[in-house]
């Protein structure tokens, strides 16, 4: 699918297809409270479009790792800030088709903190829709590459959803929900990625287009 049409004009304010494009950023570690001010940190990011936030997470299956949550509410992370990336002219149904096509390139078992993480996913969305990139500092860790990866906590090097995806229907769109498997290794439960602290946050995985 082609790029969404970017608009910064008030001329199309009444256009139902026009929506804000927002980058929501989260802390993966409390160390960010110190390192953030010198332009470095370990971050998760998601893209907010049409009232939903889309991100990319890891699991052990060769199916979509793209998920949607309520904006600024991705479980397991601490919300830090949002960056407005302007507005795009794309209907919710067109965006749904766009994200389902993109999900075919982002299977949960292909996630890698350095080479293919949530920030790569966010940048891919933004570039395809606007021709621009997300701020470089958001994914600076990945650009430092394997030289720094050996210093990362083990729980961050091997992020996993720790849930078993299941398909179901939501408002005419086939998505994935997550359910807790009967047996999970105790060491795996220490991983913070996509681990809701309570039952109030829904994580729905987007099924990739055929």
C-alpha positions as CSV (number, residue, x, y, z in Angstrom):
1,X,0.0,0.0,0.0
2,X,1.2,3.5,-0.8
3,X,2.0,6.3,1.6
4,X,-0.7,8.1,3.5
5,X,-1.1,11.7,2.4
6,X,0.5,14.0,5.0
7,X,-1.4,17.2,5.9
8,X,-0.5,20.1,8.2
9,X,-3.3,22.3,7.0
10,X,-6.5,23.2,8.7
11,X,-8.3,22.9,5.3
12,X,-9.1,19.3,5.9
13,X,-10.0,19.5,9.6
14,X,-13.5,18.1,8.9
15,X,-12.1,15.2,6.8
16,X,-13.1,11.9,8.6
17,X,-10.1,10.2,7.1
18,X,-7.6,12.6,8.5
19,X,-5.9,11.5,11.7
20,X,-3.0,12.4,13.9
21,X,0.2,10.4,13.7
22,X,1.8,10.2,17.1
23,X,4.9,8.4,18.4
24,X,4.4,7.2,22.0
25,X,7.7,6.4,23.9
26,X,8.2,4.2,27.0
27,X,11.1,3.4,29.3
28,X,12.4,-0.1,29.4
29,X,14.6,0.6,32.4
30,X,14.6,3.1,35.3
31,X,18.2,4.0,34.1
32,X,16.5,6.1,31.4
33,X,15.7,8.7,34.1
34,X,19.4,9.6,34.1
35,X,20.6,8.6,30.6
36,X,17.7,10.3,28.8
37,X,19.1,13.8,29.5
38,X,22.3,13.0,27.6
39,X,20.5,11.6,24.6
40,X,20.7,7.9,25.4
41,X,18.3,5.3,26.8
42,X,16.5,2.0,26.2
43,X,13.1,2.7,24.8
44,X,9.9,1.0,23.6
45,X,7.8,2.9,21.1
46,X,4.4,2.6,19.4
47,X,2.5,4.5,16.8
48,X,-0.9,6.0,17.6
49,X,-3.3,6.2,14.7
50,X,-7.1,6.5,14.7
51,X,-7.3,6.2,18.5
52,X,-5.2,3.0,18.8
53,X,-1.5,2.4,19.4
54,X,0.4,-0.2,17.4
55,X,3.6,-1.8,18.4
56,X,5.8,-4.9,17.8
57,X,6.6,-7.5,20.4
58,X,8.3,-10.9,20.6
59,X,6.9,-14.3,21.0
60,X,8.0,-17.8,20.0
61,X,5.6,-18.2,17.0
62,X,5.9,-17.6,13.2
63,X,2.9,-15.3,13.2
64,X,2.4,-11.6,13.7
65,X,4.0,-9.9,16.6
66,X,2.2,-6.6,15.8
67,X,-0.3,-5.7,18.5
68,X,-2.7,-2.9,19.4
69,X,-3.4,-1.3,22.8
70,X,-5.0,1.8,24.1
71,X,-2.7,4.8,23.5
72,X,0.0,5.4,26.2
73,X,-1.0,2.2,28.0
74,X,1.4,-0.5,26.7
75,X,1.7,-2.8,29.7
76,X,5.1,-3.7,31.2
77,X,6.6,-0.3,30.3
78,X,6.6,3.2,31.8
79,X,5.2,5.9,29.5
80,X,7.6,8.7,29.0
81,X,6.4,11.1,26.3
82,X,4.7,11.5,22.9
83,X,5.9,13.2,19.7
84,X,3.5,14.5,17.2
85,X,4.4,13.5,13.7
86,X,1.7,15.6,12.0
87,X,-1.5,14.3,10.4
88,X,-2.2,11.8,7.6
89,X,-5.2,11.4,5.3
90,X,-6.0,7.7,5.5
91,X,-9.2,6.1,6.6
92,X,-9.3,3.6,9.5
93,X,-10.1,0.8,7.1
94,X,-7.2,1.7,4.8
95,X,-4.9,1.9,7.8
96,X,-6.1,-1.5,9.0
97,X,-5.2,-3.0,5.6
98,X,-1.8,-1.2,5.7
99,X,-1.0,-2.6,9.2
100,X,-2.1,-6.1,8.3
101,X,0.2,-6.1,5.3
102,X,3.1,-4.7,7.4
103,X,2.5,-7.4,10.0
104,X,3.5,-10.1,7.6
105,X,7.1,-8.8,7.9
106,X,7.0,-8.7,11.7
107,X,6.5,-12.1,13.1
108,X,7.0,-12.5,16.8
109,X,9.8,-15.0,16.5
110,X,11.8,-12.5,14.4
111,X,12.1,-9.8,17.1
112,X,15.6,-8.9,18.0
113,X,16.5,-6.0,20.4
114,X,19.4,-4.8,18.2
115,X,18.4,-5.7,14.6
116,X,14.6,-5.8,14.5
117,X,12.9,-4.2,17.5
118,X,9.8,-2.2,18.2
119,X,11.5,1.1,17.3
120,X,12.4,-0.4,13.8
121,X,8.7,-1.2,13.4
122,X,7.6,2.3,14.4
123,X,10.2,3.9,12.1
124,X,9.0,1.6,9.2
125,X,5.4,2.7,9.7
126,X,6.4,6.4,9.8
127,X,8.6,6.2,6.8
128,X,6.0,4.3,4.7
129,X,3.3,6.8,5.6
130,X,5.3,10.1,5.5
131,X,8.7,9.5,4.0
132,X,10.3,10.6,7.3
133,X,12.0,8.8,10.2
134,X,11.4,8.8,13.9
135,X,13.9,10.8,16.0
136,X,17.3,9.0,16.0
137,X,17.7,9.0,19.8
138,X,14.7,6.7,20.2
139,X,16.6,3.7,18.7
140,X,20.2,4.8,19.4
141,X,20.8,1.6,21.3
142,X,20.2,-0.5,18.2
143,X,22.6,1.6,16.1
144,X,25.4,0.9,18.7
145,X,24.9,-2.8,17.7
146,X,26.3,-5.9,19.1
147,X,29.2,-4.1,20.8
148,X,26.8,-2.9,23.4
149,X,24.4,-5.8,23.5
150,X,26.6,-7.9,25.7
151,X,26.2,-5.3,28.4
152,X,22.4,-5.4,28.4
153,X,20.5,-7.3,31.1
154,X,19.6,-10.8,30.0
155,X,15.9,-10.1,30.3
156,X,16.2,-7.3,27.7
157,X,18.4,-9.3,25.3
158,X,15.7,-12.1,25.0
159,X,12.4,-10.3,25.2
160,X,9.3,-12.6,24.9
161,X,5.6,-12.0,25.2
162,X,5.3,-15.0,27.5
163,X,1.8,-15.5,26.2
164,X,0.1,-17.9,23.7
165,X,-1.6,-15.9,20.9
166,X,-5.2,-16.9,20.0
167,X,-7.3,-15.6,17.1
168,X,-10.7,-14.0,17.7
169,X,-13.0,-11.4,16.1
170,X,-13.2,-7.8,17.1
171,X,-15.4,-5.4,15.2
172,X,-15.2,-7.4,12.0
173,X,-11.4,-7.6,12.1
174,X,-9.6,-10.8,12.9
175,X,-7.0,-10.2,15.7
176,X,-5.1,-12.1,18.2
177,X,-5.6,-12.1,22.0
178,X,-3.2,-13.5,24.5
179,X,-3.8,-16.1,27.1
180,X,-1.5,-17.4,29.7
181,X,-0.2,-20.9,29.1
182,X,-0.5,-23.5,31.8
183,X,3.2,-23.8,32.4
184,X,5.8,-21.0,32.0
185,X,9.4,-21.2,33.0
186,X,10.0,-19.2,36.2
187,X,12.9,-17.4,34.6
188,X,10.8,-16.3,31.7
189,X,8.3,-14.7,34.0
190,X,10.9,-12.1,34.9
191,X,10.8,-10.6,31.4
192,X,8.7,-7.4,31.4
193,X,7.7,-7.2,27.8
194,X,3.9,-7.2,27.4
195,X,3.2,-8.5,30.8
196,X,0.1,-6.7,32.1
197,X,0.2,-5.8,35.8
198,X,-3.5,-6.2,36.0
199,X,-6.4,-7.4,33.8
200,X,-7.4,-3.9,32.8
201,X,-5.2,-3.7,29.7
202,X,-6.1,-5.5,26.5
203,X,-3.4,-6.6,24.1
204,X,-4.7,-7.6,20.7
205,X,-2.4,-9.0,18.1
206,X,-3.1,-8.0,14.5
207,X,-3.3,-10.9,12.1
208,X,-1.0,-10.5,9.1
209,X,-2.5,-10.3,5.6
210,X,-2.3,-13.5,3.6
